[in-house]
Amino acid sequence: MTVANGTAVLVERRRPMVVAAVLIALALVGVASVRVHPTATPSPSGRLAAMVDGLPGAVSSAWFCAGPLPTGTPGEASSLVIVNPGATTLRAAVTIIPVSGAVTTSKVAVPARSESVLGFARFRQTSFAAARVVVEGGGAEVVERVEGAAGLEVAPCAARATKTQYLATGGTRAGNDLAIALYDPGATPAVASMSFATPTGPQTPPALQGVLVPVGRVVALSIAHALPFRQFVSVTVTSSGGAVAAGALDIVGDRSANFDALEGPVDAAADRWFFAAAPAGAPVEQTFDLENPGRRTAEIEIRLGGPSGVGEITLPLGPGATTRYSPAADESKAAVRWASVTSMNGEPIVAARELAVPSVLRVAAPRGRSAAVRRSRALWSLPSFPVGFTVDPGATGPAKSWIVAGGESGPRLSELVTVSNPSPRPVSVGVRSLSGPLAGLGLFTVPAGGSVVVDLADLASASGRLPLRVMADEPVYVGGELYSRVALTSPGLAALAAFPVG
């Protein structure tokens, strides 16, 4: 790890050179603060108790997973997670589209209140793929996932293809790279061009203009060869002809570890973004990447809330510009912090949060007089985290109902779920598996402007694949991390895919 302008920057030394070479070759062929401790929980309302047993509505019947999802990289495995929160079995057609090679389609049945995982076949040569999932009648959520030596990567698939999409974060400095996938799921060939907002102004490398994306195919490109030595960039993908679904693999690291983060596309800029609470104590580094794709300056306010209070900064962001803000870590290792990014003059922007853990975060296990007491305390505290890197796309609005997909809990992996309450009143919340309640975890209260952390590793009832439903009696924000429990010194951190559904 190196330090530039007071900000820690992870620098890749090994893997991006290989990935870049492969991609170039493929392209050529075609909160008021709340301390982290239990809070008094009032009796839940009958309204919330009824809501917890309800079913959220469908959000899409077609999903596009651009990746790029590795299919031949040694030690890495790609998969899709299809979540069915409803009361009847769903049937889906899953099409796997490699960068080069035969397209395959298979049928998948997803039982009620569960998820199905479909692993990708491996190719002999290093390659990448995209996927399309079409669900009969809708009602599912779909997540793309990669697990391997470079860590965990999880991202929600796109619910639609559009003519303009944004990828808020990435960089090419000192060997880092951003691998971009462009997938055309429609019936009209797309011609895509990429513009890059950089700290030194907008860039449009000729090699990344007018890229033909054939019907039903995916094209993978590395940007490092065309736009080298940029500490950070934000990407706008525009297409003529057919619409596209974009995706990126953000590749960073240092001499001792390599990190990948899947980044799904944003299909519309917004004037407000919110990021649910995430670890914020040293050595964790939260970084916010902001892009202004518009034609006038955006007056931005960033608010941060955690155990040490609520603070804010304001800054102007010119048209076509990008910037990066890295707040200092909280004094408490166990701290969590939420953030909001608002364009005060209404100019739409794009925002993303990077979460980096360059060295192991060690948090003392809670102690109590009994296992029940220890478990109760653990629900409002952080676990120890391994080194890792992930990208959180944030949300543009709160919701009373969320589905958290692609997670699991067991000896190897577990997940941390955070619920942040933006309102001035306490909110009652329930977290449960889609298949039923989690023993030992009842309804709890999230204080006004505060956050509550739920670590599923401390629940004996939380075991195996765990698609979750989070229900609240007032709108909240939900996030979390999937983390490795096996070897804290190896990479293993990914932002959970949380879908607002009502």
C-alpha positions as CSV (number, residue, x, y, z in Angstrom):
1,M,0.0,0.0,0.0
2,T,1.2,3.5,-0.8
3,V,0.0,6.9,0.3
4,A,-0.8,9.8,-2.0
5,N,-2.0,13.1,-0.8
6,G,-2.8,11.6,2.6
7,T,-5.1,9.0,1.2
8,A,-4.2,5.3,1.3
9,V,-4.2,3.8,-2.2
10,L,-4.0,0.0,-2.9
11,V,-1.6,-0.7,-5.7
12,E,-1.7,-3.9,-7.8
13,R,1.7,-5.5,-8.6
14,R,0.8,-8.7,-10.3
15,R,-2.6,-9.9,-11.5
16,P,-3.8,-6.8,-13.5
17,M,-1.0,-7.3,-16.0
18,V,-2.3,-10.7,-16.8
19,V,-6.0,-9.6,-16.9
20,A,-5.2,-6.6,-19.1
21,A,-3.3,-8.7,-21.6
22,V,-6.2,-11.2,-21.7
23,L,-8.8,-8.5,-22.2
24,I,-6.8,-6.7,-24.9
25,A,-6.5,-9.9,-26.8
26,L,-10.2,-10.6,-26.4
27,A,-11.1,-7.1,-27.6
28,L,-9.0,-7.5,-30.7
29,V,-10.9,-10.6,-31.7
30,G,-14.1,-9.2,-31.5
31,V,-27.3,9.4,11.2
32,A,-27.4,10.9,14.6
33,S,-24.7,8.6,16.0
34,V,-25.5,5.5,18.0
35,R,-22.7,3.6,19.7
36,V,-22.5,0.0,18.8
37,H,-24.3,-1.7,21.7
38,P,-27.7,-3.1,22.5
39,T,-30.6,-0.7,22.8
40,A,-33.8,-1.0,24.6
41,T,-36.4,-2.6,22.3
42,P,-40.1,-1.6,22.8
43,S,-42.8,-4.1,22.1
44,P,-43.2,-4.4,18.3
45,S,-46.4,-3.0,16.8
46,G,-49.0,-5.4,15.4
47,R,-48.5,-3.7,12.1
48,L,-44.8,-4.7,11.9
49,A,-45.5,-8.2,13.1
50,A,-47.9,-8.6,10.2
51,M,-45.4,-7.1,7.7
52,V,-42.7,-9.5,8.6
53,D,-44.8,-12.4,7.4
54,G,-45.7,-10.5,4.2
55,L,-44.2,-11.1,0.7
56,P,-42.4,-8.3,-1.2
57,G,-43.4,-7.7,-4.8
58,A,-41.5,-8.5,-7.9
59,V,-38.9,-6.1,-9.2
60,S,-38.0,-7.6,-12.6
61,S,-38.6,-10.6,-14.8
62,A,-35.3,-10.2,-16.8
63,W,-31.8,-9.7,-15.4
64,F,-28.6,-8.9,-17.2
65,C,-25.3,-9.9,-15.6
66,A,-22.5,-8.3,-17.6
67,G,-19.7,-9.2,-15.2
68,P,-17.1,-9.6,-16.6
69,L,-17.3,-13.0,-14.9
70,P,-14.1,-15.1,-15.1
71,T,-14.5,-18.5,-16.6
72,G,-10.9,-19.8,-16.9
73,T,-8.8,-18.0,-14.3
74,P,-7.1,-20.5,-12.1
75,G,-8.6,-20.6,-8.6
76,E,-11.6,-18.5,-9.4
77,A,-15.3,-19.7,-9.7
78,S,-18.2,-17.6,-11.1
79,S,-21.8,-18.2,-10.3
80,L,-25.3,-16.7,-10.4
81,V,-27.6,-16.6,-7.4
82,I,-31.3,-16.5,-8.2
83,V,-33.5,-15.6,-5.2
84,N,-37.2,-16.4,-5.0
85,P,-38.9,-14.7,-2.1
86,G,-42.4,-15.8,-3.2
87,A,-44.7,-18.6,-2.1
88,T,-44.5,-20.7,-5.4
89,T,-41.7,-22.2,-7.4
90,L,-40.3,-20.0,-10.1
91,R,-38.8,-21.2,-13.4
92,A,-36.0,-19.4,-15.1
93,A,-34.1,-19.6,-18.3
94,V,-30.4,-18.9,-17.8
95,T,-28.2,-18.1,-20.8
96,I,-24.5,-18.0,-20.4
97,I,-22.7,-15.8,-23.0
98,P,-18.9,-16.3,-23.1
99,V,-16.7,-13.6,-24.8
100,S,-15.9,-16.2,-27.4
101,G,-17.5,-19.6,-27.8
102,A,-20.9,-21.2,-27.8
103,V,-23.9,-19.6,-26.0
104,T,-25.7,-22.1,-23.7
105,T,-29.2,-21.9,-22.1
106,S,-30.5,-24.0,-19.3
107,K,-33.7,-24.2,-17.3
108,V,-33.6,-23.7,-13.5
109,A,-36.4,-24.2,-10.9
110,V,-36.1,-22.0,-7.8
111,P,-38.2,-23.3,-4.9
112,A,-40.4,-21.0,-2.9
113,R,-38.7,-18.8,-0.3
114,S,-35.2,-19.9,-1.3
115,E,-32.3,-19.3,-3.7
116,S,-30.7,-21.4,-6.4
117,V,-27.0,-21.1,-7.3
118,L,-25.8,-21.8,-10.8
119,G,-22.0,-22.3,-11.3
120,F,-20.3,-21.4,-14.6
121,A,-18.5,-24.1,-16.6
122,R,-14.8,-23.5,-16.8
123,F,-12.9,-23.0,-20.0
124,R,-9.4,-24.3,-20.6
125,Q,-8.2,-20.8,-21.5
126,T,-8.7,-17.6,-19.4
127,S,-11.9,-16.0,-20.5
128,F,-14.9,-14.1,-19.3
129,A,-18.7,-14.4,-19.7
130,A,-22.0,-12.6,-19.1
131,A,-25.4,-14.0,-18.4
132,R,-29.1,-13.3,-18.9
133,V,-31.8,-14.6,-16.6
134,V,-35.5,-14.6,-17.7
135,V,-38.0,-15.5,-15.0
136,E,-41.5,-16.7,-15.8
137,G,-43.8,-14.2,-14.3
138,G,-41.1,-12.3,-12.5
139,G,-40.7,-12.1,-8.8
140,A,-36.9,-12.9,-8.5
141,E,-33.7,-11.1,-7.7
142,V,-30.4,-12.1,-9.3
143,V,-26.9,-11.6,-8.1
144,E,-23.5,-12.4,-9.8
145,R,-20.7,-13.7,-7.6
146,V,-17.0,-14.6,-8.0
147,E,-14.9,-16.3,-5.4
148,G,-11.2,-17.2,-5.6
149,A,-7.7,-16.3,-4.6
150,A,-8.4,-12.5,-5.2
151,G,-11.2,-12.6,-2.7
152,L,-15.0,-12.4,-2.8
153,E,-17.0,-10.4,-5.3
154,V,-20.7,-9.9,-5.3
155,A,-22.9,-7.5,-7.3
156,P,-26.6,-7.2,-8.2
157,C,-27.3,-7.9,-11.8
158,A,-29.0,-5.1,-13.9
159,A,-32.7,-5.1,-14.2
160,R,-32.6,-3.4,-17.6
161,A,-30.3,-2.5,-20.5
162,T,-30.2,1.2,-21.4
163,K,-28.5,3.6,-23.8
164,T,-26.5,5.3,-21.0
165,Q,-24.9,3.6,-18.0
166,Y,-22.4,4.7,-15.4
167,L,-19.5,3.0,-13.6
168,A,-18.5,5.3,-10.8
169,T,-15.2,4.0,-9.6
170,G,-11.9,2.5,-11.0
171,G,-8.3,3.3,-11.6
172,T,-5.2,2.5,-13.7
173,R,-2.4,3.9,-11.6
174,A,0.6,1.7,-11.0
175,G,-0.8,-1.4,-12.6
176,N,-4.4,-1.1,-11.3
177,D,-7.0,-1.8,-14.0
178,L,-10.7,-1.6,-14.7
179,A,-12.0,-4.4,-16.9
180,I,-15.3,-3.4,-18.5
181,A,-17.9,-5.7,-20.0
182,L,-20.5,-4.5,-22.5
183,Y,-23.4,-6.9,-23.1
184,D,-26.2,-6.4,-25.7
185,P,-29.2,-8.5,-24.7
186,G,-31.5,-7.1,-27.4
187,A,-32.2,-7.7,-31.1
188,T,-30.3,-4.7,-32.4
189,P,-26.4,-4.5,-32.6
190,A,-25.1,-1.8,-30.2
191,V,-22.2,0.6,-30.9
192,A,-20.8,1.7,-27.5
193,S,-18.4,4.5,-26.6
194,M,-16.9,5.3,-23.3
195,S,-16.0,8.7,-21.8
196,F,-14.0,9.0,-18.6
197,A,-14.2,11.7,-16.0
198,T,-10.7,12.1,-14.4
199,P,-9.1,14.5,-11.9
200,T,-7.5,16.2,-14.9
201,G,-10.6,16.5,-17.0
202,P,-12.7,14.4,-19.4
203,Q,-11.0,11.8,-21.6
204,T,-12.3,9.9,-24.7
205,P,-9.6,7.5,-25.8
206,P,-10.0,6.6,-29.5
207,A,-9.6,2.9,-28.8
208,L,-12.7,2.9,-26.6
209,Q,-15.0,4.7,-29.0
210,G,-17.4,3.0,-31.5
211,V,-17.0,-0.5,-30.0
212,L,-19.3,-2.9,-31.8
213,V,-21.3,-5.2,-29.5
214,P,-23.1,-7.8,-31.6
215,V,-26.7,-8.9,-30.8
216,G,-26.7,-11.3,-27.8
217,R,-22.9,-11.0,-27.3
218,V,-20.6,-9.6,-24.7
219,V,-17.3,-7.6,-25.3
220,A,-14.7,-7.3,-22.6
221,L,-12.2,-4.4,-22.6
222,S,-9.3,-3.3,-20.4
223,I,-8.9,0.5,-20.0
224,A,-5.4,0.6,-18.7
225,H,-3.7,0.4,-22.1
226,A,-5.9,3.2,-23.4
227,L,-6.0,5.4,-20.3
228,P,-2.9,4.6,-18.2
229,F,-1.7,6.1,-14.9
230,R,-5.0,7.5,-13.6
231,Q,-5.4,7.3,-9.9
232,F,-9.2,7.1,-10.3
233,V,-11.7,7.5,-13.1
234,S,-15.5,7.4,-13.5
235,V,-17.0,5.9,-16.7
236,T,-20.0,6.9,-18.8
237,V,-21.0,4.3,-21.4
238,T,-23.3,5.4,-24.2
239,S,-24.6,3.3,-27.0
240,S,-26.4,3.8,-30.3
241,G,-28.5,1.1,-31.9
242,G,-29.1,-1.4,-29.2
243,A,-29.1,-0.8,-25.5
244,V,-26.4,-2.4,-23.3
245,A,-25.8,-3.7,-19.8
246,A,-22.4,-2.7,-18.6
247,G,-20.3,-4.1,-15.7
248,A,-16.8,-3.8,-14.4
249,L,-14.1,-5.7,-12.5
250,D,-12.2,-3.2,-10.4
251,I,-8.7,-4.7,-9.9
252,V,-6.4,-3.4,-7.1
253,G,-4.0,-4.8,-4.6
254,D,-0.5,-4.6,-3.1
255,R,2.6,-6.8,-2.9
256,S,1.0,-9.2,-0.4
257,A,-2.6,-9.4,-1.6
258,N,-4.7,-8.9,-4.8
259,F,-8.2,-7.7,-4.7
260,D,-11.1,-7.7,-7.2
261,A,-14.5,-6.0,-6.9
262,L,-17.5,-6.5,-9.2
263,E,-19.2,-3.2,-10.0
264,G,-22.7,-3.2,-11.5
265,P,-23.9,-0.3,-13.6
266,V,-25.9,2.7,-12.6
267,D,-28.5,3.5,-15.3
268,A,-29.5,7.0,-14.1
269,A,-27.8,9.7,-12.1
270,A,-29.7,11.0,-9.0
271,D,-29.5,14.0,-6.7
272,R,-29.2,11.9,-3.6
273,W,-27.4,8.7,-2.6
274,F,-27.4,6.9,0.7
275,F,-24.9,4.3,2.0
276,A,-26.0,2.1,4.9
277,A,-23.6,1.8,7.8
278,A,-20.3,0.0,7.2
279,P,-17.2,-0.6,9.2
280,A,-15.3,2.7,9.7
281,G,-12.7,2.2,12.3
282,A,-8.9,1.9,11.6
283,P,-7.6,0.2,9.5
284,V,-10.8,0.3,7.4
285,E,-10.8,2.9,4.6
286,Q,-14.0,4.3,3.3
287,T,-13.7,6.2,0.0
288,F,-16.4,8.0,-1.9
289,D,-16.2,8.4,-5.7
290,L,-18.4,11.0,-7.2
291,E,-19.1,11.8,-10.9
292,N,-21.1,14.7,-12.3
293,P,-22.2,13.7,-15.8
294,G,-24.3,16.8,-16.3
295,R,-23.6,20.2,-17.9
296,R,-23.6,22.4,-14.8
297,T,-21.7,22.4,-11.5
298,A,-23.2,20.2,-8.7
299,E,-23.0,21.6,-5.2
300,I,-22.5,18.5,-3.1
301,E,-23.0,17.8,0.6
302,I,-21.6,14.7,2.1
303,R,-22.9,13.7,5.6
304,L,-21.3,11.0,7.7
305,G,-22.9,9.5,10.8
306,G,-21.4,7.2,13.4
307,P,-20.3,6.8,17.0
308,S,-18.4,10.0,17.0
309,G,-21.3,12.1,15.7
310,V,-22.6,13.5,12.4
311,G,-20.3,15.6,10.3
312,E,-20.6,17.1,6.8
313,I,-18.6,18.7,4.1
314,T,-19.6,20.6,1.0
315,L,-17.8,20.8,-2.3
316,P,-18.4,21.8,-5.9
317,L,-18.2,19.3,-8.7
318,G,-17.9,20.7,-12.2
319,P,-19.7,19.4,-15.2
320,G,-18.1,16.2,-16.5
321,A,-15.8,16.0,-13.5
322,T,-15.1,13.3,-10.9
323,T,-13.6,13.5,-7.4
324,R,-12.8,11.2,-4.5
325,Y,-13.3,11.9,-0.8
326,S,-11.7,9.7,1.9
327,P,-12.8,10.6,5.5
328,A,-10.5,9.8,8.4
329,A,-11.2,6.5,10.2
330,D,-13.2,6.6,13.4
331,E,-11.4,6.4,16.7
332,S,-13.2,3.1,17.6
333,K,-12.2,0.0,15.7
334,A,-15.8,-1.3,16.2
335,A,-17.4,1.8,14.7
336,V,-19.8,1.8,11.8
337,R,-20.7,4.8,9.7
338,W,-23.5,5.7,7.3
339,A,-23.2,8.3,4.6
340,S,-25.4,10.4,2.4
341,V,-24.3,12.3,-0.7
342,T,-26.7,15.0,-1.9
343,S,-26.6,17.4,-4.8
344,M,-27.9,20.5,-3.1
345,N,-28.8,22.3,-6.3
346,G,-30.5,19.2,-7.8
347,E,-27.9,18.5,-10.5
348,P,-27.9,14.6,-10.8
349,I,-24.7,12.8,-9.9
350,V,-23.4,9.3,-9.6
351,A,-21.8,8.0,-6.3
352,A,-20.2,4.8,-5.1
353,R,-18.4,3.8,-1.9
354,E,-15.2,1.8,-1.8
355,L,-14.5,-0.2,1.4
356,A,-10.9,-1.3,1.8
357,V,-9.3,-3.3,4.7
358,P,-5.6,-3.3,3.9
359,S,-4.7,-5.0,7.2
360,V,-6.7,-7.3,9.5
361,L,-9.4,-5.5,11.5
362,R,-9.3,-7.2,14.9
363,V,-12.3,-6.7,17.2
364,A,-12.5,-8.3,20.6
365,A,-15.3,-10.9,20.8
366,P,-18.1,-9.8,23.2
367,R,-18.2,-11.4,26.6
368,G,-21.1,-12.3,28.8
369,R,-22.2,-14.6,31.6
370,S,-23.9,-16.9,29.2
371,A,-24.0,-17.8,25.5
372,A,-27.4,-16.0,25.2
373,V,-25.9,-12.8,26.6
374,R,-22.8,-13.0,24.4
375,R,-25.0,-13.6,21.3
376,S,-27.3,-10.7,22.2
377,R,-24.3,-8.4,22.5
378,A,-22.7,-9.7,19.3
379,L,-25.8,-8.7,17.3
380,W,-24.8,-5.0,17.8
381,S,-21.0,-5.3,17.3
382,L,-18.5,-5.9,14.5
383,P,-16.6,-9.2,14.0
384,S,-13.0,-9.3,13.1
385,F,-12.5,-8.8,9.3
386,P,-9.9,-10.1,6.9
387,V,-8.1,-7.9,4.4
388,G,-10.3,-7.1,1.4
389,F,-11.8,-4.6,-1.0
390,T,-15.3,-4.1,-2.3
391,V,-17.5,-1.5,-4.0
392,D,-21.0,-0.5,-2.6
393,P,-23.3,1.2,-5.2
394,G,-25.5,2.7,-2.6
395,A,-29.2,3.4,-2.9
396,T,-31.3,6.4,-4.0
397,G,-34.1,6.0,-1.5
398,P,-35.1,4.1,1.6
399,A,-37.7,1.3,1.7
400,K,-39.7,-0.7,4.2
401,S,-38.9,-4.0,2.6
402,W,-35.5,-5.3,1.4
403,I,-34.2,-8.6,0.0
404,V,-30.5,-9.4,0.8
405,A,-29.2,-12.0,-1.7
406,G,-26.1,-14.0,-2.3
407,G,-25.0,-14.4,1.4
408,E,-24.3,-17.3,3.6
409,S,-23.1,-18.2,7.1
410,G,-21.0,-21.0,8.4
411,P,-17.5,-21.9,9.4
412,R,-16.0,-20.6,6.1
413,L,-18.0,-17.4,5.4
414,S,-20.6,-15.3,7.2
415,E,-22.4,-12.0,6.6
416,L,-22.9,-8.7,8.5
417,V,-26.2,-6.9,7.9
418,T,-26.6,-3.3,8.8
419,V,-29.9,-1.3,9.0
420,S,-29.7,2.5,9.0
421,N,-32.6,4.7,10.0
422,P,-32.7,8.1,8.3
423,S,-35.9,9.2,10.1
424,P,-36.2,11.3,13.3
425,R,-38.1,8.5,15.0
426,P,-37.1,5.0,16.2
427,V,-38.0,2.2,13.7
428,S,-38.9,-1.4,14.5
429,V,-37.1,-3.9,12.2
430,G,-37.2,-7.6,11.6
431,V,-34.5,-9.7,9.9
432,R,-35.3,-13.3,8.9
433,S,-34.4,-15.9,6.4
434,L,-36.8,-16.3,3.5
435,S,-37.7,-19.7,4.8
436,G,-38.6,-18.5,8.3
437,P,-37.5,-16.7,11.4
438,L,-33.9,-16.9,12.8
439,A,-34.0,-18.3,16.3
440,G,-32.4,-15.9,18.8
441,L,-33.1,-12.8,16.6
442,G,-36.4,-11.1,17.2
443,L,-37.6,-7.6,16.3
444,F,-35.3,-4.8,17.3
445,T,-35.3,-1.0,17.3
446,V,-33.0,1.2,15.2
447,P,-32.7,4.6,16.9
448,A,-33.6,7.8,15.1
449,G,-30.7,8.6,12.8
450,G,-28.8,5.5,13.9
451,S,-27.8,2.1,12.8
452,V,-27.9,-1.5,14.1
453,V,-25.4,-4.2,13.1
454,V,-26.4,-7.9,12.9
455,D,-23.6,-10.4,12.6
456,L,-25.1,-13.7,11.5
457,A,-22.0,-15.6,12.7
458,D,-23.3,-15.3,16.2
459,L,-26.6,-17.0,15.5
460,A,-26.6,-20.8,15.6
461,S,-29.9,-20.7,13.6
462,A,-28.1,-18.8,10.7
463,S,-26.5,-21.6,8.7
464,G,-25.9,-22.3,5.0
465,R,-27.1,-20.1,2.1
466,L,-29.1,-17.3,3.6
467,P,-31.3,-15.1,1.4
468,L,-32.8,-12.7,3.9
469,R,-35.9,-10.5,4.2
470,V,-35.6,-7.2,6.1
471,M,-38.9,-5.5,7.0
472,A,-39.4,-2.2,8.9
473,D,-42.4,-0.2,9.9
474,E,-40.8,2.9,8.4
475,P,-38.4,3.2,5.4
476,V,-34.8,2.3,6.2
477,Y,-31.6,1.6,4.3
478,V,-30.0,-1.9,4.3
479,G,-26.5,-3.0,3.5
480,G,-23.8,-5.3,4.8
481,E,-20.7,-7.3,4.0
482,L,-20.0,-11.0,3.2
483,Y,-16.7,-11.9,4.9
484,S,-14.3,-14.8,5.2
485,R,-13.9,-16.5,8.5
486,V,-11.2,-19.1,7.6
487,A,-8.0,-17.1,7.3
488,L,-8.1,-13.5,8.3
489,T,-4.9,-12.8,6.4
490,S,-6.3,-13.8,3.0
491,P,-8.7,-11.6,0.9
492,G,-12.3,-12.1,1.7
493,L,-14.7,-9.1,1.7
494,A,-17.7,-8.3,-0.5
495,A,-20.6,-5.8,-0.2
496,L,-23.9,-7.7,0.1
497,A,-26.5,-7.2,-2.7
498,A,-29.5,-5.5,-1.0
499,F,-32.7,-4.9,-3.1
500,P,-35.4,-2.5,-2.0
501,V,-38.7,-4.2,-2.9
502,G,-41.4,-2.2,-1.2
